């Protein structure tokens, strides 16, 4: 018997502290595909959808039915009309695909839409209605998902990325596909349960290969070897979505024939592994002035992680806080990438003269610093397109930051890469493609927290997490939440 398995994806990490909405244009600029175009785009990509194809291709009795895929770079909540359009398009295309024996879905897990704060739960619930109760619905989720009971109830299994930076997305897609084939061919039904402890893990301490998470992830690996366990996930949560589901979670996928008491025992163990001694999740913070001073006092390259302007968490990518500090302290050759299409147009205009003063960055809102007014010389320009051949955070391979200009200040040896589109710093090719040699700098600012470390590890002598202000400020106690659960650590003790 051949099984027809549908593939759908709707991925967006939504930062509710950003006032602007994500629109249909944002999806069109990144990914909005149907049918075989999905296979062409993702089959070989280091992304979970690529893992779906690889895992299903390995089975002899499966017909793969790519249906719908949409993705936009993290930003503000999805506007209501765009979200409704995406969901209805997905469902219509699922119906047009004909009878399906199961669906592999790739939501993000931290998607928020106007009118649907639990957008992923809504999406998965609609897919469950379409499939009915008997056919399997298995989904992958980002390690930064804010998992909801609706998401867990709608699916047979949720499979989270296990690494941050996210380097295992394709493997998790393969895992989900293998679970799908196993469920259909064995007749052994999965049983999923989830726990939602009232704990928010600070984003600065969400590196899964470092303390305090590494030993917890190793303990979870031991549980994965048990015969009662089909899959399990420790989910970090996304602190920049002010929703009731915000926080970490634990997911156990077992089997219906495993006694309920045993399943609960395993879920309790998993939850304890994740949340025991939550005080370990509270980091020490370094101010911008301290970070630049430290970079100036140490040899080699320092990568300063601009946590308040985490482009991979939805921020505008035009913060000038660290650029101002580097310009002030003058520690030597330094580099900052800033999203500023107007500055690109200004320095590439026909009447621009080297040595003229330009206003750079700080244009989106008042949270991310004042514009940097500096006299600059234009070094080079480019179309902004680059590729990444290695598995990197986000599963991206192709990037386009739009028209790009590289300038250098005349009095502080500060180089500024100005881009016309927001692109998270997930690839070193963002620099090297345009002739920038990272090792020539004392300091490089990467607008992120953990994600850029995979890209910059080969060249950086050290990383400094910098507690900058902004829409992704790492100090959660400085953020104003209206919808989170109460009590919740670290807000209440």
Secondary structure, 3 states (H helix, E strand, C coil): CCEEEEEEEEECCECCCCCCCECHHHHHHHEEEECHHHHHHHCCCCCHHHHHHHHHHCCCCEEEEEEEEEECCCECCECHHHHHHHHHHHHHHHHHCCCCCEEEEEECCCCCECCECCHHHHHHHHHHHHHCCCCEEEEEECCCCCCCHHHHHHCCEEEECCCCCCCCHHHHHHHHHHHHHHHHHHCCCEEEEEECCCECCCHHHCCCCCCCCHHHHHHHHHHHCCCCCCEEEEECCCCCCCCCCCCCEEEEEEECCCCHHHHHHHHHHHHHHHHCCHHHHCCCCECHHHHHHHHHHCCCCEEEEEHHHCHHHCCCCCCCHHHHHHHHHCCCCEEEEEECHHHHHHHHCCCCCCCCEEEECCCCCCCCCCCEEEEEEEEEEECCEEECCCCCHHHCCEEECCCEEEEEECCCCEEEEEECCCCCCCCCHHHHCCCCCHHHCCEEEECCCCCHHHHHCCCCCEEEEECCCCCCCCCHHHCCCCCCCCCCECCCC
